[in-house]
Amino acid sequence: MADNSAAKFSSVWSDLRQVSFSQGFLNAEGVRTRYISSGSPDQPLLLCLHGVGGHAEAYVRNLEAHGEKFWTVAIDMLGHGWTDKPSIDYQIADYAGHVLSVLKSLGRSKAHITGESLGGWVAAYLAVHHPGSIEKLVLNTAGGWTAHPEVMARLKSISNQAAEDPSWDRIKGRLEFLMYDHSQVNDDLIETRRAIYAQPGFADTMKRIMCLQDMDLRRKNMISEQQYRSILAPTLVVWTSHDPTATPAEGKQIADMIPNSKYVVMNECGHWPQFENAEEFNRIHIDFLSSDVRSD
């Protein structure tokens, strides 16, 4: 009888086992910032920004393919993962300032920037307020346009509960919120996030991170129609059939506002299409970024 256990096994390490990559920390103008990187610094820089409460492992299934053409750097954003966590209410300008400091630390003035959820919100902010920092822009199930009270309340609740009690089941539930197919939430991913959420003081940090789920503050940080229409960077908007935060129609609204943007919907994916269907995402993403690629 065949043993199918190996075929079913999935982890961060199985995603990386044939990838030439590095992990480390850089000094982003005083902020100790964790990164995972593939590719070479002599290639165009691709900076990958995860979602709220997330970490660089959101991109482990994309490092190999992208490293062939890009210096691909996924970071733990300010207040997230193993990056420093100042005692501030984390607003979009704070995240964006940190990203600009990361670029400076990497010796670049601009990059291709791809952002998922919160990361997409930050990337759009940079495209609006610091257009010279963006080569090409990818908004992947991006925040910043919609404000659904029921979604915000649920995200705030499950995130704070997971940080206050970083038990296996709570962390698993928080990750399952992201995925259309819950079987994608493997044990290694749960333990990676559990270790992050179990850091001393992280429950307080999570409350600060969740400030954008409060309607008044969220509205002050949202990207307006006029701002989307001002984006000049070539832009790809990626949405999914089963995103838990906003509908494909709302994703299309974002794409329609950005001049000459491309819009793609990935089927049978939730909030992490770059992880849930890495093969399709990598193809779409690399095709877009590779067309008329310009480097620093």
C-alpha positions as CSV (number, residue, x, y, z in Angstrom):
1,M,0.0,0.0,0.0
2,A,1.4,3.4,-1.0
3,D,2.4,5.9,1.6
4,N,0.9,9.2,0.7
5,S,2.1,11.1,3.8
6,A,5.1,12.6,2.0
7,A,2.9,13.9,-0.8
8,K,0.6,15.5,1.7
9,F,3.4,17.1,3.8
10,S,3.6,20.9,3.4
11,S,5.6,23.5,5.3
12,V,7.6,26.7,5.0
13,W,10.7,24.5,4.6
14,S,9.2,22.3,1.9
15,D,8.4,25.5,0.0
16,L,12.0,26.7,0.3
17,R,14.0,23.4,0.1
18,Q,15.2,24.0,-3.5
19,V,15.4,27.8,-3.2
20,S,18.6,29.8,-2.9
21,F,17.6,32.3,-0.3
22,S,18.8,34.3,2.7
23,Q,17.2,35.5,5.9
24,G,18.5,38.3,8.0
25,F,18.0,41.7,9.6
26,L,18.7,45.2,8.2
27,N,18.9,48.5,9.8
28,A,16.1,50.7,8.3
29,E,17.1,54.0,9.8
30,G,17.1,52.6,13.3
31,V,14.4,50.0,12.9
32,R,15.7,46.4,13.0
33,T,13.9,44.8,10.1
34,R,13.7,41.2,9.2
35,Y,13.8,40.1,5.6
36,I,13.8,36.9,3.5
37,S,15.4,37.4,0.1
38,S,16.1,35.5,-3.1
39,G,17.8,36.6,-6.3
40,S,20.8,38.9,-6.6
41,P,21.3,42.6,-5.9
42,D,22.4,43.1,-9.5
43,Q,18.8,42.4,-10.6
44,P,15.8,44.8,-10.4
45,L,14.5,45.0,-6.8
46,L,11.1,43.6,-6.0
47,L,9.9,44.4,-2.5
48,C,7.0,42.3,-1.1
49,L,4.7,43.6,1.6
50,H,2.4,41.3,3.6
51,G,-1.0,41.9,5.2
52,V,-2.0,43.1,8.6
53,G,-0.9,40.8,11.4
54,G,1.3,38.9,8.8
55,H,5.0,38.3,8.1
56,A,7.4,37.6,5.3
57,E,6.4,33.9,5.1
58,A,3.4,35.0,3.1
59,Y,5.8,35.0,0.1
60,V,7.7,31.7,0.6
61,R,6.0,30.2,-2.4
62,N,7.1,33.1,-4.6
63,L,10.7,33.4,-3.8
64,E,12.1,30.8,-6.2
65,A,10.3,31.9,-9.3
66,H,10.8,35.6,-8.7
67,G,14.4,35.2,-7.7
68,E,15.3,34.1,-11.2
69,K,14.5,37.6,-12.5
70,F,14.4,39.9,-9.5
71,W,16.2,40.7,-6.3
72,T,13.2,39.6,-4.3
73,V,12.9,40.9,-0.7
74,A,10.0,40.1,1.5
75,I,10.1,42.0,4.8
76,D,8.3,41.9,8.2
77,M,6.7,45.3,8.1
78,L,6.9,47.7,11.0
79,G,5.4,46.2,14.2
80,H,5.0,42.8,12.5
81,G,6.9,39.5,12.6
82,W,10.4,39.9,14.1
83,T,10.8,43.5,13.1
84,D,10.9,46.2,15.8
85,K,7.6,47.3,17.3
86,P,7.5,50.9,18.5
87,S,4.7,52.0,20.8
88,I,2.7,53.9,18.2
89,D,-0.7,53.6,16.6
90,Y,0.3,52.1,13.3
91,Q,-1.1,54.2,10.4
92,I,-0.3,54.0,6.7
93,A,2.2,56.8,6.7
94,D,4.2,55.0,9.4
95,Y,4.4,51.8,7.4
96,A,5.2,53.8,4.2
97,G,8.0,55.6,6.0
98,H,9.5,52.3,7.1
99,V,9.4,51.0,3.6
100,L,11.2,54.0,2.3
101,S,13.9,53.4,5.0
102,V,14.1,49.8,3.9
103,L,14.7,50.9,0.3
104,K,17.5,53.3,1.5
105,S,19.1,50.5,3.5
106,L,19.0,48.3,0.4
107,G,20.8,51.0,-1.5
108,R,17.9,51.7,-3.9
109,S,15.7,54.8,-4.5
110,K,12.9,52.8,-6.1
111,A,11.6,49.3,-6.6
112,H,8.8,47.2,-8.0
113,I,6.5,47.0,-5.0
114,T,3.9,44.3,-4.5
115,G,1.6,44.4,-1.6
116,E,-1.1,42.1,-0.2
117,S,-4.0,43.5,1.8
118,L,-2.4,46.1,4.2
119,G,0.8,45.8,2.1
120,G,-1.2,46.8,-1.0
121,W,-2.7,49.8,0.9
122,V,0.9,50.9,1.9
123,A,2.1,50.4,-1.7
124,A,-0.8,52.5,-3.1
125,Y,0.1,55.2,-0.6
126,L,3.7,55.2,-1.8
127,A,2.5,55.4,-5.4
128,V,0.4,58.5,-4.5
129,H,2.7,60.3,-2.1
130,H,6.2,59.1,-3.2
131,P,5.8,58.2,-6.9
132,G,9.5,58.2,-7.5
133,S,9.9,55.2,-5.2
134,I,7.7,52.9,-7.4
135,E,8.8,51.2,-10.6
136,K,5.8,49.0,-11.0
137,L,3.0,48.5,-8.6
138,V,1.0,45.3,-7.7
139,L,-2.1,45.6,-5.5
140,N,-3.1,42.2,-4.3
141,T,-6.5,42.0,-2.5
142,A,-5.4,45.4,-1.3
143,G,-6.9,47.4,1.5
144,G,-7.5,51.2,1.5
145,W,-10.7,51.5,-0.6
146,T,-13.4,49.6,1.3
147,A,-14.6,49.9,4.9
148,H,-17.0,47.2,5.8
149,P,-17.8,47.4,9.6
150,E,-18.6,43.7,9.9
151,V,-15.4,42.6,8.2
152,M,-13.4,45.1,10.3
153,A,-15.0,43.9,13.5
154,R,-14.3,40.3,12.8
155,L,-10.7,40.9,11.8
156,K,-10.1,43.0,14.9
157,S,-11.7,40.4,17.1
158,I,-9.9,37.2,15.8
159,S,-6.5,39.1,15.6
160,N,-6.7,40.4,19.1
161,Q,-7.8,37.1,20.5
162,A,-5.0,35.2,18.7
163,A,-2.4,37.7,20.1
164,E,-3.9,37.6,23.7
165,D,-4.1,33.8,23.6
166,P,-1.6,32.5,21.0
167,S,-2.9,28.9,21.2
168,W,-2.7,26.5,18.3
169,D,-6.5,26.7,17.6
170,R,-6.7,30.5,17.7
171,I,-3.7,30.9,15.4
172,K,-5.1,28.3,13.1
173,G,-8.5,30.1,13.0
174,R,-6.8,33.4,12.2
175,L,-4.9,31.8,9.3
176,E,-8.0,30.0,8.0
177,F,-9.7,33.4,7.7
178,L,-7.2,34.1,4.9
179,M,-7.7,30.9,2.9
180,Y,-10.4,29.6,0.6
181,D,-9.1,26.1,1.1
182,H,-8.4,25.7,4.8
183,S,-6.2,22.7,4.1
184,Q,-3.6,25.2,2.9
185,V,-3.0,26.2,6.6
186,N,-0.3,23.7,7.4
187,D,1.2,23.0,10.8
188,D,4.5,24.8,10.1
189,L,2.7,28.0,9.1
190,I,0.6,27.9,12.3
191,E,3.7,27.4,14.4
192,T,5.6,30.2,12.6
193,R,2.8,32.7,13.4
194,R,2.2,31.3,16.9
195,A,5.8,32.0,17.8
196,I,5.5,35.6,16.5
197,Y,2.2,36.2,18.4
198,A,3.7,34.7,21.5
199,Q,6.4,37.4,21.7
200,P,6.3,39.4,25.0
201,G,4.2,42.5,24.6
202,F,2.8,41.4,21.2
203,A,-0.8,41.6,22.4
204,D,-0.4,45.3,23.0
205,T,1.2,45.7,19.6
206,M,-1.7,43.9,17.9
207,K,-4.1,46.4,19.5
208,R,-2.1,49.2,18.0
209,I,-1.9,47.4,14.6
210,M,-5.7,47.0,14.7
211,C,-6.3,50.8,14.9
212,L,-7.1,50.9,11.2
213,Q,-10.1,48.7,11.9
214,D,-11.7,51.7,13.8
215,M,-13.8,53.5,11.3
216,D,-12.9,57.1,12.0
217,L,-9.1,56.4,11.9
218,R,-9.5,54.1,8.9
219,R,-11.3,56.8,6.9
220,K,-8.5,59.2,7.5
221,N,-6.0,56.7,6.0
222,M,-8.1,55.5,3.0
223,I,-7.0,56.1,-0.5
224,S,-9.4,58.5,-2.3
225,E,-10.7,58.2,-5.9
226,Q,-8.7,61.3,-6.8
227,Q,-5.5,59.7,-5.3
228,Y,-6.0,56.4,-7.2
229,R,-6.5,58.4,-10.4
230,S,-3.2,60.2,-9.8
231,I,-1.1,56.9,-9.8
232,L,1.3,57.0,-12.7
233,A,3.2,53.7,-12.1
234,P,2.2,50.7,-14.3
235,T,-0.2,48.8,-12.0
236,L,-1.6,45.3,-11.7
237,V,-4.6,44.7,-9.5
238,V,-5.1,41.1,-8.4
239,W,-8.3,40.0,-6.8
240,T,-9.9,36.7,-5.9
241,S,-13.2,34.9,-6.2
242,H,-13.5,34.4,-2.5
243,D,-11.7,37.3,-0.8
244,P,-13.1,37.6,2.7
245,T,-12.6,41.4,2.8
246,A,-14.0,42.7,-0.4
247,T,-15.7,41.5,-3.6
248,P,-14.1,41.2,-7.1
249,A,-16.4,44.1,-8.1
250,E,-14.8,46.3,-5.5
251,G,-11.3,45.2,-6.7
252,K,-12.4,46.2,-10.2
253,Q,-13.3,49.7,-8.9
254,I,-9.7,50.2,-7.8
255,A,-8.4,49.0,-11.1
256,D,-10.8,51.2,-13.1
257,M,-9.6,54.3,-11.2
258,I,-5.9,53.7,-11.9
259,P,-4.9,54.8,-15.4
260,N,-4.0,52.0,-17.7
261,S,-4.0,49.4,-15.0
262,K,-4.5,45.6,-15.5
263,Y,-7.0,43.7,-13.5
264,V,-7.0,39.9,-12.9
265,V,-9.3,37.7,-10.8
266,M,-7.9,34.4,-9.5
267,N,-10.5,31.7,-8.8
268,E,-10.8,29.5,-5.8
269,C,-8.5,31.7,-3.7
270,G,-9.2,33.8,-0.6
271,H,-6.9,36.6,0.7
272,W,-3.5,35.0,0.0
273,P,-3.6,34.2,-3.7
274,Q,0.2,34.4,-3.9
275,F,0.3,31.4,-1.5
276,E,-2.9,29.6,-2.3
277,N,-2.2,29.3,-6.0
278,A,1.4,30.2,-6.3
279,E,1.9,28.8,-9.8
280,E,-0.8,30.9,-11.3
281,F,0.1,34.0,-9.3
282,N,3.8,33.7,-10.1
283,R,3.0,33.5,-13.8
284,I,0.7,36.5,-13.8
285,H,3.0,38.5,-11.6
286,I,6.2,37.8,-13.4
287,D,4.7,38.4,-16.8
288,F,3.5,41.8,-15.6
289,L,6.7,42.8,-13.9
290,S,8.9,41.5,-16.7
291,S,7.3,43.5,-19.5
292,D,9.6,46.4,-20.3
293,V,11.4,46.0,-16.9
294,R,13.3,49.1,-15.9
295,S,16.0,49.0,-13.2
296,D,17.4,51.7,-11.0
